[in-house]
Amino acid sequence: MKTAGGLVRGSGGAFKGIPYAAPPEGPLRFRPPAPPEPWDGVRECVTFAAPQPQPAPAPGTRSIWRPSERRDPLTLNVWSPDLGAAGLPVMVWIHGGRWQIGSSATPQYDATRLAGAGVVVVTLDYRLGFEGFGHLPGHADNRGLRDQIAALEWVRDNIASFGGDPDRVTVFGQSAGAAAAVLVAAASGLCRRVIAQSIPRGYRTPAEAERVTAALSAAVGTDALETVPPEVIVAVPDAALGGPGAGYAPVIDGDVVPGPPWEVVPAAVDLVCGYTHDEFRGLGIPVPSPLDLAAVAARLGVDAAGYRATHPGAADADLFAEMLSDVLMRIPTTLTAEAHARAGGRTWLYDFAWQGPMGAGHGVDVPFTFGNADSRYAARLIGSPPPPGFADLSARLRTSWTAFAATGDPGWPRFDPDARHIHVWDTAG
């Protein structure tokens, strides 16, 4: 297939590791994405690029990134159901991971089944952590989002070669990827529709970002952070940067990010957004012991008495989970839907309520989105072997998402912020 950089060859309709920007190393490490070097001949695109620098996903686990690996170009992957077609809808996936971890190469994001519904699917990698979202004087903020915009520019310029329609692009993502989908749609104007699965809170003012950078400099012992190897930076725990949730995130720079998603979501794009019913239960956050629920509520800015009144008889640990689910994901997602609808946008809001081993926890919807039930990620959230209702609910969700990408209608009534119709995803309906 022909791209602006050169010819590429994939396998079975899948093309992996296509460069959309140059390797972010040396003088380009903290710069906005630069165009990749073109190549002669045919580039074999049958393997994913190496992950971007990142820490281990949790204490006691190993990072999927190896410092000894070469720094690949920033790349994307394309699945096409028909390379001879023209004008197919395009869906561009942005993975989540707290702005710090993740890779398009992980099995839960294999898009074979999703593309089989008649859409061209693109997944991509972008700079993470301090490399992508750390504030560094003299350098542009939000480099990870700028990478995503560069990938969308590649889609605009090249996706027709893979059967896709560059004027019919849906950006979709989960968690940090959901926020990114809204933010890059607002900043770039390069998509028609957005699907945002669990939009999180947590964006940095410039002053907050500067404090994180100062804490990082203190932890590594130098202000010359450009000279510090990535493996040294990713080894600095969040606790050293100010505690959980105080690390790297998009900076409200007045340029790429004028504000959080609920302030910038463009009415011109169609929007499907939603949350999982028990977001907290998939986040891996321990319940404090002892638990002072009133103190937690005060820190979160919510009313503990109100939660007790609406959940009579619930244990404090369950109320803690409800508070965190609301504050971290459900409220930001609902605010985004309300802002979009009140601005005149076409909006749909959902609650993914299917219960797995961890309830309807954060991320449980991802295996359903791609139809992949046999990854370690899926086993943790939906069980192994997958329950009998998985295939049907996954097929219904994928049909809705691909119909939205194709026609702008996911198949249920639009969200009215006054009537507050919320579609429920579950095996019962």
C-alpha positions in Angstrom: 0.0 0.0 0.0 1.2 3.5 -0.8 1.6 6.1 2.0 3.3 9.5 2.1 6.4 8.0 3.6 6.7 5.1 1.2 5.2 1.7 0.4 4.1 -0.6 3.2 3.2 -4.3 3.2 1.1 -5.9 5.9 -0.6 -9.3 6.5 -4.2 -10.2 6.3 -5.4 -6.7 6.1 -3.4 -5.6 9.1 -0.5 -3.2 8.9 1.5 -2.7 12.1 4.1 -0.2 13.1 3.6 2.4 10.3 5.6 5.5 11.2 3.6 8.7 11.5 6.4 10.7 13.3 10.1 10.5 13.8 11.7 8.8 16.8 11.3 11.2 19.8 14.9 11.0 20.9 18.0 13.2 20.8 17.1 16.8 19.9 13.5 15.6 19.1 12.9 14.0 22.5 10.8 16.9 24.0 9.8 18.6 20.7 6.5 18.4 19.0 6.3 15.4 16.6 8.5 15.7 13.5 7.7 14.0 10.2 9.2 10.5 9.8 12.0 9.9 7.4 10.6 8.5 4.1 12.0 5.1 3.0 12.8 3.4 -0.2 11.4 0.1 -1.3 8.6 -1.6 0.7 8.5 -1.4 4.5 7.4 -4.6 6.1 4.6 -3.7 8.6 3.8 -7.0 10.3 5.1 -6.3 13.8 4.2 -3.7 16.4 6.7 -1.0 17.4 8.3 -1.2 20.8 6.3 0.5 23.6 7.0 4.0 24.7 9.0 4.6 27.9 6.8 3.8 30.9 6.9 2.4 34.4 5.5 -0.9 35.6 1.6 -0.8 35.7 1.5 -1.7 39.4 3.9 -2.5 42.3 5.4 -5.9 41.9 4.9 -6.1 38.2 7.3 -5.4 35.3 7.1 -2.7 32.7 6.4 -3.7 29.1 9.1 -1.2 28.1 12.8 -2.2 28.1 15.4 0.7 28.2 17.7 -1.5 26.0 15.2 -1.5 23.1 15.7 1.0 20.3 13.5 4.1 20.3 11.2 3.4 17.3 9.4 6.1 15.4 6.0 7.0 16.7 3.8 4.5 14.9 0.2 3.5 14.2 -1.5 0.3 13.1 -4.2 -0.1 10.5 -6.8 -2.9 10.1 -8.8 -2.8 6.9 -11.7 -5.2 6.1 -11.3 -4.6 2.4 -8.2 -3.0 0.9 -10.0 -2.6 -2.4 -12.8 -0.6 -1.0 -13.4 3.1 -0.9 -15.1 5.4 1.6 -15.3 3.1 4.6 -15.8 4.7 8.0 -12.6 5.1 10.0 -12.2 4.5 13.8 -9.1 5.8 15.5 -8.4 4.3 19.0 -6.4 6.1 21.7 -5.5 3.8 24.5 -5.7 4.7 28.2 -3.3 4.2 31.1 -3.3 7.2 33.4 -1.3 9.1 30.8 1.7 7.0 31.9 1.4 3.4 30.7 0.0 1.4 27.8 0.7 0.3 24.3 -1.3 -0.4 21.1 0.6 -3.7 20.9 -1.2 -5.2 23.9 -3.7 -8.0 22.8 -6.8 -6.4 24.2 -6.5 -3.8 21.4 -6.3 -6.2 18.5 -8.9 -4.8 16.0 -9.4 -7.8 13.8 -13.0 -8.4 15.0 -13.9 -4.7 15.1 -12.7 -4.1 11.6 -14.6 -7.1 10.4 -17.8 -5.1 10.9 -16.8 -3.0 7.9 -14.7 -0.2 9.3 -11.1 0.7 9.0 -9.6 0.7 12.5 -6.4 2.6 13.5 -4.6 2.2 16.8 -1.6 4.3 17.8 1.2 4.9 20.3 2.1 8.3 21.7 4.5 9.7 24.3 3.6 9.0 27.9 4.5 10.2 31.3 7.0 13.0 31.5 8.1 12.4 27.9 4.6 13.2 26.7 2.9 15.3 29.4 5.6 16.7 31.7 6.0 20.5 31.8 9.6 21.5 30.7 10.5 25.1 30.3 11.4 26.0 26.7 9.4 23.1 25.3 5.8 22.7 24.2 3.4 21.2 26.7 1.1 18.2 25.8 3.5 16.5 23.5 1.5 13.2 23.8 -1.6 15.0 22.5 0.4 16.6 19.8 1.5 13.1 18.8 -2.1 12.0 18.5 -3.0 15.0 16.3 0.0 14.1 14.1 -1.5 10.6 13.8 -4.8 12.0 12.8 -3.1 14.1 10.2 -1.5 10.9 8.9 -5.0 9.4 8.8 -6.3 12.4 6.8 -3.5 12.1 4.3 -3.2 8.3 3.9 -6.2 6.4 5.0 -7.9 6.3 1.6 -5.1 3.9 0.5 -6.5 1.4 3.0 -10.2 1.9 2.0 -11.1 4.5 4.5 -12.8 7.8 4.2 -10.8 10.7 5.6 -13.9 12.8 6.0 -15.7 10.1 8.1 -13.3 9.6 11.1 -14.4 8.7 14.6 -11.9 9.0 17.4 -12.6 6.7 20.3 -10.7 5.8 23.5 -11.0 4.7 27.1 -10.0 6.5 30.3 -7.1 8.8 29.5 -7.8 7.8 25.9 -11.4 9.0 26.3 -10.2 12.4 27.5 -7.7 12.5 24.7 -10.3 11.8 22.1 -12.3 14.8 23.2 -9.3 17.1 23.5 -7.8 16.2 20.1 -11.2 16.5 18.5 -11.4 20.0 19.9 -7.8 21.0 19.0 -7.6 19.5 15.5 -11.0 19.5 13.8 -9.8 16.2 12.2 -12.7 14.0 13.1 -16.5 14.0 12.8 -17.4 11.8 15.8 -16.1 10.9 19.2 -16.7 7.9 21.5 -15.4 8.5 25.0 -15.4 5.6 27.4 -14.9 6.8 31.0 -13.6 10.4 30.8 -11.4 11.0 33.9 -10.8 14.1 35.9 -7.3 15.4 36.5 -5.8 18.1 34.3 -2.9 20.4 35.4 -2.8 24.1 35.5 0.6 25.5 34.5 1.4 26.2 38.2 0.5 22.6 39.1 2.6 21.2 36.2 5.5 23.4 37.3 5.3 21.9 40.9 5.4 18.4 39.4 8.5 19.3 37.4 10.1 20.8 40.5 9.4 17.6 42.5 10.8 15.5 39.6 14.0 17.6 39.5 14.4 17.2 43.3 13.9 13.4 43.0 16.5 13.0 40.2 18.9 15.6 41.5 19.1 18.0 38.6 17.1 20.7 36.8 18.6 19.7 33.5 15.8 17.1 32.9 16.6 17.0 29.1 19.8 15.1 30.1 18.2 12.5 32.4 17.6 9.1 30.7 13.9 8.0 30.4 14.6 5.0 32.7 15.6 7.3 35.5 12.5 9.4 35.1 10.0 6.6 34.9 11.6 5.1 38.1 10.4 8.1 40.1 7.2 7.1 41.9 4.1 9.2 42.0 4.6 9.6 45.8 7.7 11.6 45.0 5.7 13.9 42.7 3.0 14.7 45.3 1.1 11.5 45.8 -1.4 9.4 43.8 -3.0 11.3 41.0 -0.4 14.1 41.3 1.8 13.0 38.4 1.6 13.7 34.7 -1.5 14.8 32.8 -2.5 17.2 30.1 -1.5 20.8 30.9 -4.1 23.5 30.4 -1.8 25.5 28.1 -4.3 27.7 26.3 -3.2 26.1 23.1 -3.8 22.4 22.6 -5.7 22.2 25.9 -7.7 25.4 26.7 -9.6 23.5 29.4 -10.8 20.1 30.5 -13.0 18.0 28.2 -16.3 19.4 29.6 -15.2 22.9 28.8 -13.9 22.3 25.3 -16.0 19.5 23.8 -17.0 20.8 20.3 -20.7 20.8 19.5 -19.7 20.2 15.8 -18.8 16.6 16.5 -21.2 13.9 17.4 -20.5 12.4 20.9 -21.1 9.1 22.5 -19.8 9.0 26.0 -20.3 6.9 29.1 -18.9 5.2 32.2 -18.8 1.8 33.8 -21.3 1.4 36.6 -18.6 0.6 39.3 -15.6 2.6 38.0 -13.7 2.5 41.2 -13.6 -1.3 41.4 -11.3 -1.5 38.4 -8.8 1.2 39.4 -6.7 -0.8 41.9 -7.0 1.9 44.6 -7.1 0.4 48.1 -9.8 1.3 50.5 -8.1 3.2 53.4 -8.0 1.4 56.8 -9.1 2.9 59.0 -11.6 4.7 56.8 -12.8 8.2 57.8 -15.6 8.7 55.2 -16.3 12.2 56.3 -12.7 13.3 55.8 -12.6 11.5 52.4 -15.8 13.3 51.3 -14.4 16.6 52.4 -11.2 16.1 50.3 -13.3 15.1 47.3 -15.7 18.0 47.7 -18.8 15.8 48.1 -21.5 15.3 50.8 -21.0 12.2 52.8 -24.5 12.5 54.3 -26.0 12.7 50.9 -24.3 9.4 49.9 -25.6 7.7 53.1 -29.1 9.0 52.4 -29.1 7.7 48.8 -27.5 4.4 49.7 -29.2 3.4 53.0 -27.5 0.5 54.8 -24.4 0.6 52.6 -21.0 -0.1 54.3 -18.5 2.8 54.4 -16.2 0.9 52.0 -19.1 0.8 49.5 -19.8 4.5 49.9 -16.1 5.2 49.4 -16.3 3.3 46.2 -19.4 5.2 45.1 -17.7 8.6 45.9 -14.5 7.7 44.0 -16.5 6.3 41.0 -18.4 9.6 40.8 -15.6 12.0 41.3 -13.0 10.3 39.2 -15.1 9.2 36.2 -18.9 9.4 36.3 -19.2 13.1 37.0 -16.5 14.2 34.5 -18.2 12.1 31.8 -21.7 13.3 32.6 -20.5 17.0 32.7 -19.0 16.5 29.2 -22.3 15.0 27.9 -24.3 17.9 29.5 -22.0 20.6 28.1 -22.1 19.1 24.6 -25.9 18.7 24.6 -26.5 22.2 25.9 -24.2 23.6 23.2 -26.4 22.0 20.6 -24.3 18.9 19.9 -25.8 15.5 19.1 -25.1 13.5 22.3 -25.6 10.0 23.7 -24.8 8.9 27.3 -24.5 5.4 28.6 -23.9 3.3 31.7 -22.0 0.1 31.1 -23.5 -2.0 33.9 -22.5 -5.6 33.1 -21.0 -7.3 36.2 -17.8 -9.3 36.0 -15.5 -10.6 38.8 -14.7 -7.0 39.7 -18.2 -5.7 39.1 -18.7 -3.2 36.3 -15.2 -1.8 37.1 -13.1 0.6 35.2 -11.9 -0.9 31.9 -14.4 -3.8 31.9 -15.9 -2.4 28.6 -12.6 -2.7 26.6 -12.9 -6.5 25.9 -16.5 -5.9 24.7 -15.4 -3.0 22.5 -12.9 -5.1 20.6 -14.5 -8.5 21.0 -11.3 -9.9 22.6 -12.1 -12.3 25.5 -8.9 -14.3 25.6 -6.3 -11.8 26.8 -4.9 -11.6 30.4 -6.5 -8.2 30.6 -9.9 -9.7 29.7 -9.5 -12.7 32.1 -9.0 -10.3 35.0 -12.1 -8.2 34.2 -14.6 -10.6 32.7 -13.3 -14.0 33.8 -11.8 -17.0 32.0 -13.3 -18.7 30.2 -15.6 -15.7 29.3 -19.1 -16.0 30.6 -21.9 -17.1 28.2 -23.3 -13.5 27.7 -20.0 -12.0 26.6 -20.3 -12.7 22.9 -23.8 -11.3 22.5 -23.2 -8.1 24.5 -19.8 -7.6 22.7 -21.5 -8.0 19.3 -24.3 -5.5 20.3 -21.7 -3.0 21.5 -19.5 -3.3 18.5 -22.6 -3.0 16.2 -23.5 0.2 18.0 -20.1 1.7 17.8 -19.5 0.9 14.2 -23.1 2.1 13.2 -22.3 5.4 15.0 -19.0 5.7 13.0 -20.9 5.0 9.8 -24.1 6.9 10.3 -23.9 9.1 13.4 -26.6 7.0 15.2 -25.6 4.4 17.9 -29.1 3.0 18.0 -30.7 4.5 21.1 -32.3 7.9 22.0 -30.1 11.0 22.3 -29.2 12.4 25.6 -31.3 15.2 26.9 -29.7 16.9 29.9 -33.1 17.7 31.4 -34.8 14.3 30.8 -31.4 12.6 31.5 -32.0 9.5 29.4 -29.0 7.1 29.9 -28.7 4.0 27.9 -27.7 0.9 30.0 -25.4 -1.8 28.5 -26.0 -5.2 30.1 -26.9 -8.7 29.0 -30.5 -8.1 29.9 -31.0 -5.5 27.3 
